[in-house]
C-alpha cells in the first residue's frame, strides 16, 4: 500500500516510479496528454466548446467518459450516451451513468456561468428510454446570454479536481465544513441523514467487489 501510494503521489511531479516485473523504473509524466488542461482557463470563441472542455472532467462511473456531443445551430447542443461505454454488470439499469451525465451537465452550467451564460436544460427531449438507455439524447442544452448570470464559485475547482485516497475518520470538523461551504459546496453532516445512506453505499460496494462477474 505504501509503495502504491508513493507511485500515485509521484505522478504529480515530472516523473513517476513504476514497478515492472519486480524492477522499479522511471516513467515520465505524459506531458502531451495533459497539455489541454494547462490551457483550460484560456477561453475559446464558442462558449459551448469552452463549457464542454470543462464538463468532460465530470466524475462518471469508472471513468468511462460516455459523452457524445452534437452542436445544434449557434447556441444549442444535444448530449447523448456512447452505448459502448455502459457497464451492464455493475449498472444494469444505467442509473449510475445517468448520474454521470448529471455531473456533466452541472459542470457545463458552472463553466458557462463564467462567460455570462445560463444553461437551459431539457432532459430526454425525444422521450425517456426504458428500461435502459438507447440512442435518444439524454438532454438538449441551450446556452442563453444573460447579464444577470452570477459566476459559480466552484468554477476554479473543476481543473483541480482529483480523487482523494486519504482515510477519513469521524465526521468533518466545523472548520472543514466552513471551508467547503465557502467554496460553494452544500454539506450534509447530520448522522440521521447519513446513517441510512452509509448502509446503502457499503452494501453496494461490497456486492460489486465480491462478485466475480462484477469484479471482472
KAWO-V952621 format. One record per residue. N is the residue number from 1. PSI is psi as a letter, one per 40 degrees, with the letter a starting at -180 (NA if undefined). Layout:
[[N,PSI] [N,PSI]]
//
This chain:
[[1,d] [2,d] [3,d] [4,d] [5,d] [6,d] [7,d] [8,d] [9,d] [10,d] [11,d] [12,e] [13,a] [14,e] [15,i] [16,i] [17,h] [18,h] [19,h] [20,h] [21,f] [22,e] [23,h] [24,h] [25,i] [26,h] [27,h] [28,i] [29,h] [30,g] [31,d] [32,d] [33,d] [34,e] [35,d] [36,d] [37,e] [38,d] [39,e] [40,d] [41,e] [42,h] [43,i] [44,i] [45,d] [46,h] [47,d] [48,d] [49,d] [50,d] [51,d] [52,d] [53,e] [54,d] [55,d] [56,e] [57,e] [58,i] [59,h] [60,i] [61,h] [62,f] [63,f] [64,e] [65,g] [66,e] [67,h] [68,h] [69,h] [70,h] [71,h] [72,h] [73,a] [74,e] [75,e] [76,i] [77,i] [78,h] [79,h] [80,i] [81,h] [82,h] [83,e] [84,e] [85,e] [86,i] [87,g] [88,d] [89,d] [90,e] [91,g] [92,d] [93,e] [94,f] [95,d] [96,d] [97,d] [98,d] [99,d] [100,d] [101,d] [102,d] [103,d] [104,d] [105,d] [106,d] [107,d] [108,d] [109,d] [110,d] [111,d] [112,d] [113,d] [114,e] [115,e] [116,f] [117,i] [118,i] [119,h] [120,h] [121,h] [122,h] [123,i] [124,g] [125,e] [126,e] [127,i] [128,h] [129,i] [130,i] [131,e] [132,i] [133,i] [134,a] [135,e] [136,i] [137,i] [138,d] [139,i] [140,h] [141,h] [142,h] [143,h] [144,h] [145,h] [146,h] [147,d] [148,e] [149,h] [150,h] [151,h] [152,h] [153,e] [154,e] [155,d] [156,e] [157,e] [158,d] [159,e] [160,e] [161,h] [162,i] [163,h] [164,h] [165,e] [166,i] [167,h] [168,h] [169,h] [170,i] [171,i] [172,i] [173,i] [174,d] [175,d] [176,d] [177,d] [178,d] [179,d] [180,d] [181,d] [182,d] [183,e] [184,e] [185,i] [186,h] [187,h] [188,h] [189,e] [190,h] [191,d] [192,d] [193,d] [194,d] [195,d] [196,d] [197,d] [198,d] [199,d] [200,d] [201,d] [202,d] [203,d] [204,d] [205,d] [206,d] [207,d] [208,d] [209,e] [210,e] [211,h] [212,d] [213,d] [214,d] [215,d] [216,NA]]
//
